[in-house]
Amino acid sequence: MTGVALLAGAGLALSGAVAANAAPVTIDIVTINDFHGRLEADGSVAGAAVLAGAVDSVRAANPNTVMVSAGDNIGASTFTSFIQEDEPTIDVLNTMGLDASAAGNHEFDRGYDDLVNRVLPLADFPILSANVRHDDGSAALDEYWIAEVAGVRIGFIGATTEELPSLVSPAGIEGLQVESIVDNVNRVAGELSDGDESNGEADVVVTVMHEGAPASGPTTDIPADSVFGTIVSGLDSDVDAIVSGHTHQQYAGVVPFDPYQRPVIQAGQYSEAFGLLTLSIDADTKQIASFTPEVLPLTAEDADGESYPLYDADPEVQAIVDDAVAEAEVSGSVPLGEITADFNRAVGTDGATENRGGESTLGNFVADVQLWATTDVGAQIAFMNPGGIRQDLVYAANPDVSGDGEGVVTYREAADVQPFANTLVTMQLTGAQIRQVLEEQWQPAGASRPFLKLGLSEGLSYTYDPAAPAGSHIGTISYQGSPLADDASLTAVLNSFLASGGDNFLGFTAGTGVADSGRIDLQSMVDWFQEFGTATPDDAQRSVGVQLSAPANGGYLPGSTVGVSLSSLLFSTDEPKPTTVEIRLGDALVGTGSIDPTIVDGTDEAGRASVDVTLPAGIAVGAQSLTVTTPGTATSIDVPITVVAASTAGGSGTGTSPGTVGSGSTGSGGVGSGQELAATGAETGPMVAVAILALLVGAGMIVVARRIRVG
């Protein structure tokens, strides 16, 4: 434990930590994180055998080598590992000599019992977490592991992201508490440094945590107020180095605001790279003299842009991978059915990065499938979380999948979409609870993604105001074409992750009559294709952003103009891209506008338009509905408005109330802000001013530009 505040040089030397005549010992710590069962090579993903070859190379150069992982070795795995419950992944990690691992959130995908009773007995390495504890305060997993290397005792303390309860099914970690990383790592580090052999002692302490910085790049760019930044600055001087993960980023160095200037490192994801933390330790004092953290690639690209490995594959690990691939091909090559076009997840502005804030044809399709699979137990609507969808269903043939062809969906491809093996759960939700759940798409402050777009089953749709304050975004919710009342009750189906409040959708935990169907999400997809054979993407948007210009006098006047701002009219990938939006009143076309297809990262705002709708002079007074459509697609959303008769009576000059926002769940009632209009009378000639105002209002010549949420 150094507790030294200054570093210098590229091979960062600890000032004053050792005597001048010390004879340092070099110890290498190989780090990986977020491997996620990537057994096979795929482009920049080197695969398990090449990763093992890199570890072999480090060990050959320096026998004083330890290998650790910052977690998520398993879970969210590709098909070869997934179909065999990640046992091949555990086998290859055992074979390449992984010494210890932190417990990541995906280690808990199948629940704590599975981790303790199945995974741990298969692993030759401990899985560590100091901050995941039983309700009675006892440790749920080993908190630390000590390696003795060249006479130096290195203590590795594990820690798990504090977001764990929102990232896995809460039912799977029932009886566990996820406590502060800082408090618990400091506690264990203090015990390892207190001179009491009964609670373990270490010369050097390294925390291996499943939490990390939000972006790749220089460690000088890590925000001090980020989750990881507060952890780094909160760790005591007893902690000498930080190995991190979870955020799938690459960085190595020291953090400027760290009072103890320790090395921090994260090696990306999927065996694209590995971390190497080289420690020079004085053999007498057992203090760190200097350190060099670096992230090393496992592949490179040739002149044609093709990836090639930078290390020889380990033959023993390669044999395990080959056997696993052969086993998986037997199950994976079975055709399930066909698709007529791609089913995609939403993407960001770069056209490649997944955008979990965008509506997607695949998310909606998965919801449709799960609804179909549970109609026999009463399900009426379905919800799907975007993080539960890990691959697209692509029309083009995949040459890496035996038995695949154009439009063919194999078992492996279906499994890659939903790799978590969640069960389908039904529950009764009121209209008000559905509204709450939809509001929870806007995530709590501090969440890693500020917005998560739920996939919805066909027949369930809603409007929303993207600019509304928290808790007030959702406008009209419709079920089977009719507004959904707050006191209505529908039976919903969703996966067990969501049903337990995962991804901060706590509204689902208020559902009643909760029943686990026992049916697996992947199996529902298999059964659907066996029943129907072919799937075609639904190009209808099931939610649309709508804002209207504020009305006067509690409603819109015949002949007046209504400003309509729309968003979320388009999907973000290769789906049809209409260029215009049309608004109708009954059969009459009352407005058109051009659609801006620009994607807004992290949101569902792709496809925006502004349309001025002129209401017919002879329109009937009362409740009316504007229908929004995009030609060439099935998108159709009704927007309720209220039309009022033009007033011909003189006024006081103080204005009248424009009404209140409609109930939302019914879409009925007046729309407006409920605020008084500003006085329009002047100090002189008040009667003339009032008369002119009345004439202008009667002629429909006043347009209030203020925007309101659709009720």
C-alpha positions in Angstrom: 0.0 0.0 0.0 1.7 3.2 -1.2 -0.5 6.1 -0.4 1.9 8.3 -2.5 0.5 11.3 -4.3 3.0 11.9 -7.1 3.9 10.0 -10.3 6.4 10.7 -12.9 7.4 9.4 -16.3 5.8 7.0 -18.7 6.6 4.1 -16.5 5.0 5.9 -13.7 7.4 5.8 -10.7 6.2 6.3 -7.1 8.2 9.1 -5.5 9.9 8.1 -2.3 8.2 4.7 -2.0 11.4 2.6 -1.9 15.0 2.8 -0.9 17.6 3.6 -3.5 19.2 0.2 -3.3 16.0 -1.8 -3.5 15.9 -4.8 -5.9 12.5 -4.6 -7.6 10.5 -7.6 -8.8 8.4 -7.3 -11.9 4.9 -8.6 -11.7 2.5 -8.6 -14.7 -1.3 -8.5 -14.2 -3.2 -9.5 -17.3 -6.7 -8.0 -17.3 -9.9 -8.8 -19.2 -13.4 -7.6 -18.8 -16.8 -8.1 -20.5 -15.8 -11.2 -22.4 -19.5 -12.2 -22.8 -18.8 -15.7 -24.1 -17.1 -14.5 -27.3 -15.5 -17.9 -28.0 -15.1 -17.5 -31.8 -13.1 -14.9 -33.8 -15.2 -12.3 -35.5 -13.5 -9.3 -37.1 -11.9 -7.3 -34.3 -13.0 -9.9 -31.8 -10.0 -12.2 -31.5 -11.8 -15.1 -29.8 -10.9 -17.2 -26.8 -7.9 -19.1 -28.4 -6.1 -15.9 -29.5 -6.7 -14.3 -26.1 -5.3 -17.4 -24.5 -2.3 -17.2 -26.8 -1.7 -13.6 -25.7 -1.7 -14.7 -22.1 0.7 -17.5 -23.0 3.0 -14.9 -24.5 3.0 -12.7 -21.4 3.6 -15.7 -19.1 6.5 -16.9 -21.3 8.1 -13.5 -21.0 7.5 -13.2 -17.3 6.4 -16.2 -15.1 5.4 -13.7 -12.4 2.1 -13.2 -14.1 -1.5 -13.1 -12.7 -4.6 -13.0 -14.8 -7.9 -11.4 -13.6 -11.2 -10.4 -15.0 -13.4 -7.5 -14.1 -16.6 -9.6 -14.7 -19.3 -10.3 -17.3 -17.3 -13.4 -18.5 -20.7 -15.1 -19.2 -24.2 -13.9 -20.1 -25.2 -11.9 -23.2 -23.1 -14.5 -25.0 -23.1 -15.4 -28.6 -25.0 -18.6 -29.6 -22.1 -21.1 -29.3 -21.7 -20.4 -25.6 -25.4 -19.5 -24.9 -26.9 -22.7 -26.2 -24.6 -24.6 -23.8 -25.3 -22.4 -20.8 -21.9 -20.7 -21.1 -20.1 -23.9 -20.0 -17.6 -23.7 -22.9 -16.7 -20.2 -21.8 -16.0 -21.3 -18.3 -13.9 -24.2 -19.7 -11.7 -21.9 -21.8 -11.2 -19.4 -19.0 -10.1 -22.3 -16.8 -7.8 -23.6 -19.4 -6.1 -20.2 -20.1 -5.5 -19.9 -16.4 -7.8 -17.1 -15.2 -6.9 -16.7 -11.6 -9.8 -14.6 -10.2 -12.8 -12.6 -11.5 -15.1 -9.9 -10.2 -18.8 -10.7 -10.3 -20.3 -8.7 -13.1 -24.1 -8.1 -13.4 -24.3 -10.8 -16.1 -23.0 -13.4 -13.8 -26.4 -12.9 -12.1 -28.5 -13.3 -15.3 -29.8 -16.7 -14.2 -29.9 -15.6 -10.5 -27.7 -15.9 -7.5 -28.5 -19.6 -6.9 -27.3 -20.5 -10.4 -24.1 -18.5 -9.9 -23.4 -20.2 -6.6 -24.6 -23.7 -7.3 -23.7 -24.2 -11.0 -21.2 -21.6 -12.2 -18.9 -21.5 -9.3 -18.4 -25.3 -9.1 -17.5 -25.3 -12.8 -15.0 -22.5 -12.4 -11.4 -23.0 -11.3 -11.2 -19.4 -10.2 -13.0 -17.5 -7.5 -15.8 -15.0 -8.4 -15.4 -12.0 -6.1 -17.6 -9.2 -4.8 -17.2 -7.3 -1.5 -20.3 -5.2 -1.9 -23.0 -7.8 -2.8 -24.1 -9.1 0.6 -26.9 -11.1 2.1 -29.7 -9.2 3.9 -28.2 -10.3 7.2 -24.9 -8.5 6.3 -22.8 -11.5 5.5 -20.8 -11.8 2.3 -22.7 -13.4 -0.6 -19.5 -14.2 -2.4 -15.8 -14.3 -1.6 -14.7 -10.7 -1.1 -11.0 -11.1 -2.0 -8.4 -13.5 -3.3 -4.7 -13.3 -2.5 -1.9 -14.3 -5.0 1.6 -14.8 -3.7 4.0 -14.0 -6.6 7.7 -14.0 -6.1 7.3 -13.5 -2.4 4.8 -10.6 -2.8 1.2 -11.0 -1.6 -1.2 -9.3 -3.9 -4.8 -9.0 -2.7 -7.5 -8.7 -5.3 -10.8 -7.3 -4.0 -13.9 -7.8 -6.1 -16.8 -5.3 -6.5 -20.0 -5.3 -8.6 -21.8 -2.3 -10.1 -24.2 -0.7 -7.8 -26.7 -0.7 -10.6 -27.1 -4.5 -10.3 -30.7 -4.4 -9.0 -31.8 -2.6 -12.2 -29.7 -4.7 -14.6 -30.9 -8.2 -13.6 -34.2 -9.7 -12.5 -34.7 -8.6 -8.9 -36.3 -12.0 -8.2 -32.9 -13.6 -9.0 -31.1 -11.6 -6.3 -33.9 -11.7 -3.7 -32.3 -11.7 -0.3 -29.2 -9.8 -1.4 -28.2 -6.2 -0.9 -25.9 -4.3 -3.3 -24.0 -1.9 -1.1 -21.5 0.9 -1.7 -18.4 -0.1 -3.7 -16.3 2.5 -2.0 -17.3 1.6 1.5 -16.8 -2.1 1.1 -13.6 -2.0 -0.9 -12.1 0.4 1.6 -13.3 -1.9 4.4 -11.6 -5.0 2.9 -8.5 -3.1 1.9 -8.2 -1.9 5.5 -8.4 -5.5 6.8 -5.8 -6.6 4.3 -3.5 -3.9 5.6 -4.0 -4.0 9.3 -1.3 -6.5 10.2 -3.8 -9.0 11.4 -3.1 -12.3 9.7 -6.5 -13.7 10.8 -8.4 -11.5 8.3 -5.9 -11.8 5.5 -2.9 -9.7 4.7 -1.5 -8.3 1.4 1.5 -6.3 0.4 -0.3 -4.8 -2.6 -4.0 -4.3 -3.0 -5.8 -4.2 -6.4 -9.5 -3.8 -6.7 -11.1 -5.6 -9.6 -14.5 -4.0 -10.1 -17.4 -4.3 -12.5 -17.8 -0.6 -12.9 -15.9 1.8 -15.2 -15.5 5.1 -16.9 -18.1 6.3 -19.4 -15.9 6.6 -22.4 -12.6 5.4 -24.0 -9.6 7.6 -24.2 -7.1 9.3 -21.9 -7.8 8.8 -18.2 -7.3 12.5 -17.9 -10.8 12.8 -19.5 -12.6 10.8 -16.9 -15.2 13.1 -15.3 -14.7 13.6 -11.6 -18.5 13.6 -11.1 -19.1 10.4 -13.0 -20.0 7.2 -11.1 -16.5 5.9 -11.7 -14.9 9.2 -10.9 -16.5 9.3 -7.5 -15.4 5.8 -6.8 -11.7 6.5 -7.8 -11.6 9.6 -5.6 -13.3 7.8 -2.7 -11.0 4.8 -2.4 -8.5 4.9 0.4 -4.7 4.9 0.1 -4.8 1.1 1.0 -5.9 0.5 -2.6 -2.9 0.5 -5.0 -4.5 -0.1 -8.4 -8.0 -0.3 -10.1 -9.0 -2.8 -12.7 -12.4 -1.9 -14.1 -15.1 -3.1 -16.5 -18.8 -2.9 -17.2 -18.8 0.1 -19.6 -16.9 -1.7 -22.4 -14.4 1.1 -22.8 -10.6 1.2 -23.2 -8.3 3.3 -21.1 -5.1 3.0 -19.1 -3.3 5.5 -16.9 -3.9 7.6 -13.8 -6.8 10.0 -13.1 -5.8 13.6 -12.3 -8.2 14.0 -9.4 -7.2 10.7 -7.7 -5.4 11.8 -4.5 -3.3 8.7 -4.6 -2.5 8.7 -8.4 -3.1 5.0 -8.8 -3.2 3.2 -12.2 -6.7 2.5 -13.6 -7.3 0.2 -16.5 -10.1 -1.3 -18.6 -9.6 -3.4 -21.7 -12.8 -2.9 -23.8 -14.8 -5.9 -24.5 -15.2 -9.3 -26.2 -11.5 -10.2 -26.5 -10.8 -7.3 -28.7 -7.9 -6.3 -26.4 -6.4 -7.1 -23.1 -5.0 -5.1 -20.3 -1.5 -5.4 -19.0 -0.6 -3.8 -15.7 3.1 -4.1 -15.0 4.2 -3.5 -11.4 7.8 -3.1 -10.2 7.9 -4.0 -6.6 10.8 -3.8 -4.2 11.6 -7.3 -2.9 12.4 -6.0 0.6 9.7 -3.4 1.3 7.1 -5.0 -0.9 6.1 -1.5 -2.0 5.4 -0.5 -5.6 8.3 1.3 -7.1 6.7 2.0 -10.5 3.9 0.8 -12.7 2.9 0.8 -16.4 -0.7 0.2 -17.4 -1.6 -0.4 -21.0 -4.3 -1.8 -23.2 -3.0 -4.1 -26.0 -4.9 -5.0 -29.1 -5.4 -8.7 -30.0 -6.0 -8.0 -33.7 -5.0 -5.6 -36.4 -6.2 -4.8 -39.9 -4.4 -5.5 -43.2 -4.4 -3.2 -46.2 -7.7 -4.5 -47.3 -9.3 -3.8 -43.9 -9.4 -7.5 -42.9 -8.7 -8.3 -39.3 -5.9 -10.7 -38.4 -4.7 -12.0 -35.0 -1.6 -10.6 -33.3 -0.9 -13.7 -31.3 -0.9 -17.4 -32.1 -4.0 -19.3 -30.9 -3.6 -21.5 -27.9 -4.1 -25.0 -29.3 -5.8 -26.4 -26.2 -8.3 -23.6 -26.0 -8.9 -23.8 -29.7 -9.8 -27.4 -29.3 -12.4 -26.5 -26.7 -13.8 -23.8 -29.0 -14.0 -26.2 -32.0 -15.9 -28.7 -30.0 -18.3 -26.1 -28.7 -18.9 -24.8 -32.2 -19.6 -28.3 -33.5 -22.1 -28.9 -30.7 -23.8 -25.6 -31.2 -24.1 -26.1 -35.0 -26.3 -29.1 -34.5 -28.9 -27.0 -32.7 -28.2 -23.7 -34.4 -28.6 -24.8 -38.0 -32.2 -25.8 -37.6 -34.3 -23.4 -39.7 -37.2 -21.9 -37.7 -38.9 -19.9 -40.5 -38.4 -16.9 -42.8 -38.5 -13.1 -42.8 -39.3 -10.9 -45.8 -37.0 -8.1 -44.7 -34.6 -7.1 -41.9 -35.9 -6.7 -38.4 -33.6 -4.1 -36.9 -32.8 -2.5 -33.6 -32.5 1.3 -33.6 -29.2 2.8 -34.4 -27.4 6.1 -33.7 -26.2 8.8 -36.0 -23.2 6.7 -37.1 -25.6 4.1 -38.6 -24.0 1.3 -36.6 -24.1 1.9 -32.8 -27.2 0.5 -31.1 -29.6 3.2 -29.9 -31.8 1.8 -27.1 -33.8 5.0 -27.1 -35.2 4.4 -30.5 -38.4 2.6 -31.6 -37.5 -0.5 -33.6 -39.3 -3.1 -35.8 -37.5 -5.8 -33.9 -38.5 -4.6 -30.4 -42.1 -4.4 -31.5 -42.0 -7.8 -33.2 -40.6 -9.5 -30.1 -43.5 -7.9 -28.1 -45.9 -9.2 -30.7 -44.5 -12.7 -30.5 -44.6 -12.8 -26.7 -48.2 -11.6 -26.8 -49.1 -14.3 -29.2 -47.4 -16.9 -27.0 -49.5 -16.0 -24.0 -52.9 -15.2 -25.3 -54.1 -18.5 -24.0 -53.4 -17.3 -20.5 -55.2 -14.0 -21.1 -52.5 -11.6 -22.3 -53.8 -8.6 -24.1 -50.7 -6.3 -24.5 -46.9 -6.9 -24.3 -43.8 -4.8 -23.5 -40.2 -5.5 -24.4 -37.1 -3.8 -23.1 -34.4 -2.8 -25.7 -31.5 -4.2 -23.7 -33.0 -7.6 -23.9 -32.5 -7.6 -27.7 -28.8 -8.3 -28.7 -28.8 -8.9 -32.4 -30.8 -8.0 -35.5 -32.7 -10.5 -37.6 -31.1 -10.0 -41.0 -32.6 -11.1 -44.3 -29.2 -11.7 -46.0 -27.7 -15.2 -45.6 -25.1 -15.5 -42.8 -22.2 -17.6 -44.2 -21.2 -18.4 -40.6 -24.5 -20.2 -39.9 -24.9 -23.6 -41.3 -28.3 -24.0 -43.0 -28.9 -20.3 -43.4 -30.1 -18.7 -46.6 -31.7 -15.5 -47.7 -34.7 -14.8 -45.5 -34.1 -17.9 -43.4 -34.2 -17.6 -39.6 -32.2 -20.3 -37.9 -32.3 -21.3 -34.2 -29.0 -19.7 -33.7 -30.1 -16.4 -35.2 -33.2 -16.3 -33.0 -31.1 -17.1 -30.0 -28.7 -14.3 -30.7 -31.7 -11.9 -30.6 -32.7 -13.0 -27.1 -29.8 -14.7 -25.2 -31.0 -14.3 -21.6 -33.5 -17.1 -21.3 -36.1 -15.0 -19.4 -39.5 -16.4 -18.6 -42.7 -14.7 -19.7 -44.7 -13.2 -16.9 -48.3 -12.0 -17.0 -49.9 -9.3 -14.8 -52.9 -7.0 -14.7 -52.1 -3.3 -15.2 -54.5 -0.4 -15.0 -54.4 2.4 -17.6 -52.8 4.6 -15.0 -50.1 2.0 -14.3 -49.4 1.7 -18.0 -49.0 5.4 -18.2 -46.5 5.3 -15.3 -44.5 2.5 -17.1 -44.4 4.5 -20.3 -43.2 7.6 -18.3 -40.4 5.4 -16.9 -38.9 5.2 -20.3 -37.3 8.5 -19.3 -34.8 7.1 -16.8 -33.8 8.4 -13.4 -31.1 11.0 -13.1 -27.7 9.3 -13.2 -28.8 6.3 -15.3 -26.3 5.1 -17.9 -28.9 5.7 -20.6 -31.4 8.6 -20.1 -34.1 7.0 -22.2 -35.1 3.4 -22.9 -37.7 2.8 -25.6 -40.1 -0.1 -24.8 -41.2 -2.3 -27.7 -45.0 -2.5 -27.8 -47.4 -5.1 -29.2 -49.7 -4.2 -32.0 -52.8 -2.5 -30.9 -51.1 -0.5 -28.1 -50.0 3.0 -29.1 -49.5 6.4 -27.5 -48.6 10.0 -28.2 -46.0 11.9 -26.1 -44.4 15.3 -25.7 -40.6 15.1 -25.8 -40.3 18.5 -24.1 -42.7 17.9 -21.2 -41.4 17.8 -17.6 -40.7 14.5 -16.0 -43.8 12.6 -15.3 -45.9 14.4 -17.9 -44.6 13.2 -21.2 -47.3 10.7 -22.1 -50.4 12.0 -23.9 -53.1 9.8 -25.3 -52.8 6.0 -24.8 -54.8 3.9 -27.2 -55.7 0.3 -27.2 -57.3 -1.3 -30.2 -58.0 2.2 -31.6 -59.8 3.6 -28.6 -58.4 5.8 -25.8 -57.4 3.9 -22.7 -59.0 5.1 -19.5 -56.9 5.3 -16.3 -59.3 2.9 -14.5 -59.2 0.4 -17.4 -57.5 -3.0 -16.7 -55.5 -5.0 -19.2 -53.4 -8.2 -18.9 -49.8 -7.5 -19.9 -47.1 -10.0 -20.7 -43.4 -9.1 -20.3 -40.2 -10.9 -19.6 -39.2 -11.8 -16.0 -36.5 -9.1 -16.1 -39.0 -6.3 -16.7 -41.6 -7.9 -14.4 -39.3 -7.6 -11.5 -38.6 -3.9 -12.2 -35.5 -4.3 -14.3 -34.1 -1.2 -16.1 -35.8 1.0 -13.6 -39.3 0.1 -14.8 -40.6 -0.1 -11.3 -44.2 0.5 -12.4 -44.4 -3.2 -13.4 -43.9 -4.2 -9.8 -47.3 -2.7 -8.9 -49.1 -5.1 -11.3 -51.6 -7.5 -9.7 -52.3 -11.2 -10.4 -48.7 -11.8 -11.3 -48.1 -15.2 -12.8 -45.0 -16.7 -14.3 -46.0 -18.7 -17.4 -42.9 -20.8 -17.3 -42.4 -20.1 -21.0 -39.0 -19.0 -22.2 -38.7 -15.9 -24.4 -36.6 -17.7 -27.0 -39.0 -20.6 -27.1 -41.9 -18.2 -27.8 -40.0 -17.1 -30.9 -39.4 -20.7 -31.9 -43.0 -21.5 -31.5 -44.2 -18.5 -33.4 -42.2 -19.4 -36.5 -43.3 -23.0 -36.3 -46.9 -21.7 -36.3 -46.7 -18.9 -38.9 -43.6 -19.6 -40.9 -42.9 -16.1 -42.3 -42.6 -12.7 -40.6 -42.8 -9.3 -42.2 -41.7 -6.2 -40.4 -44.5 -3.8 -39.3 -43.5 -0.4 -40.5 -46.0 1.4 -38.3 -44.8 3.7 -35.5 -46.5 2.7 -32.3 -45.7 6.0 -30.6 -45.4 9.5 -32.1 -44.3 12.8 -30.5 -47.0 15.5 -30.8 -47.1 19.1 -29.7 -49.9 21.5 -30.6 -50.0 25.3 -30.6 -52.1 26.5 -27.7 -55.8 27.2 -28.5 -57.8 30.3 -27.5 -61.0 30.3 -25.5 -60.7 26.6 -24.4 -60.5 25.2 -28.0 -59.7 25.9 -31.6 -61.9 28.1 -33.7 -63.4 27.1 -37.0 -61.1 28.4 -39.8 -58.2 28.9 -37.5 -54.7 27.4 -37.9 -53.3 24.7 -35.6 -49.5 24.3 -35.4 -48.6 20.6 -35.1 -45.1 19.6 -34.3 -44.4 15.9 -34.8 -41.5 13.5 -34.1 -40.7 9.8 -34.1 -42.2 9.4 -37.5 -39.4 7.2 -38.9 -37.4 4.1 -37.9 -33.6 4.6 -38.0 -32.3 1.9 -40.2 -33.3 0.4 -43.6 -37.1 0.6 -43.1 -39.2 2.7 -45.5 -38.5 6.4 -45.2 -41.5 8.5 -46.3 -40.6 12.1 -46.9 -44.0 13.7 -46.1 -46.5 13.5 -43.4 -50.2 14.0 -43.9 -52.9 15.2 -41.4 -56.6 14.6 -42.1 -59.8 15.6 -40.5 -62.1 12.8 -41.3 -61.5 12.2 -45.0 -60.3 15.8 -45.7 -56.6 16.5 -46.1 -55.9 19.5 -43.9 -52.2 19.7 -43.8 -48.9 18.2 -45.1 -45.3 18.6 -44.1 -41.8 17.5 -45.0 -40.1 14.9 -42.7 -36.6 15.5 -41.4 -35.0 12.0 -41.1 -32.1 13.1 -38.9 -31.4 10.7 -36.0 -31.1 12.1 -32.5 -28.8 9.9 -30.5 -30.3 8.3 -27.4 -33.9 9.3 -28.2 -36.8 8.3 -30.4 -36.9 11.6 -32.3 -35.9 10.4 -35.8 -38.5 11.8 -38.3 -39.6 15.3 -37.3 -42.0 17.6 -39.0 -44.0 20.8 -38.5 -47.4 21.1 -40.1 -49.9 24.0 -40.0 -53.4 22.6 -40.1 -56.2 25.0 -41.3 -59.5 23.9 -39.8 -62.5 24.2 -42.1 -64.7 27.2 -41.5 -67.7 24.9 -41.2 -66.2 22.4 -38.8 -68.6 21.1 -36.1 -68.1 22.4 -32.6 -66.9 19.8 -30.0 -64.5 16.9 -29.9 -62.6 16.3 -33.2 -59.6 14.1 -34.1 -56.7 14.9 -36.4 -55.3 11.7 -38.0 -51.5 11.7 -38.7 -50.2 9.3 -41.4 -47.0 8.8 -43.3 -47.8 7.7 -46.9 -46.3 4.3 -47.8 -46.3 3.1 -44.2 -49.0 1.8 -41.8 -48.3 4.7 -39.3 -51.6 6.2 -38.2 -52.1 8.2 -34.9 -55.2 10.1 -33.8 -54.7 13.5 -32.1 -57.8 14.8 -30.2 -58.7 18.5 -30.4 -61.6 20.5 -29.2 -63.4 23.0 -31.5 -65.3 25.9 -30.0 -67.6 28.4 -31.5 -66.3 31.9 -32.3 -67.3 34.5 -29.8 -69.0 37.6 -31.0 -69.6 39.2 -27.6 -67.5 42.0 -26.3 -65.1 41.3 -23.5 -63.5 43.0 -20.6 -60.1 43.0 -22.1 -58.7 40.6 -19.6 -59.0 37.5 -21.7 -60.5 34.1 -20.9 -59.1 30.8 -19.7 -58.1 28.5 -22.6 -59.0 25.5 -20.6 -57.0 22.7 -19.1 -55.0 19.8 -20.5 -57.3 16.9 -21.3 -57.3 13.8 -19.1 -54.6 12.2 -21.2 -55.8 8.7 -20.7 -59.0 9.5 -22.5 -57.8 12.2 -24.8 -61.0 14.1 -24.1 -61.7 17.5 -22.7 -60.3 20.9 -23.6 -56.6 21.3 -24.3 -54.5 24.2 -23.2 -52.4 25.4 -20.4 -55.2 26.5 -18.0 -53.5 29.9 -17.7 -55.2 33.3 -18.2 -54.6 35.1 -21.5 -52.8 38.4 -21.2 -55.0 41.5 -21.0 -55.4 43.2 -24.4 -57.2 46.4 -23.4 -55.3 49.7 -23.6 -55.4 52.6 -21.2 -57.2 54.8 -23.7 -60.0 53.7 -26.0 -60.7 50.4 -24.1 -64.0 49.8 -25.8 -62.4 50.2 -29.3 -59.6 47.8 -28.4 -62.1 45.2 -27.1 -64.2 45.5 -30.2 -61.2 45.0 -32.5 -60.0 42.0 -30.5 -63.5 40.4 -30.8 -63.5 40.9 -34.6 -60.0 39.4 -34.9 -60.9 36.4 -32.8 -64.1 35.9 -34.7 -62.2 35.9 -38.0 -59.8 33.3 -36.7 -56.8 35.6 -37.2 -55.1 35.1 -33.9 -52.7 32.2 -33.6 -51.1 31.5 -30.3 -47.7 30.0 -30.9 -47.3 28.6 -27.4 -46.9 24.7 -27.6 -48.8 22.3 -25.3 -48.8 18.6 -24.7 -51.6 16.6 -26.3 -53.9 15.2 -23.6 
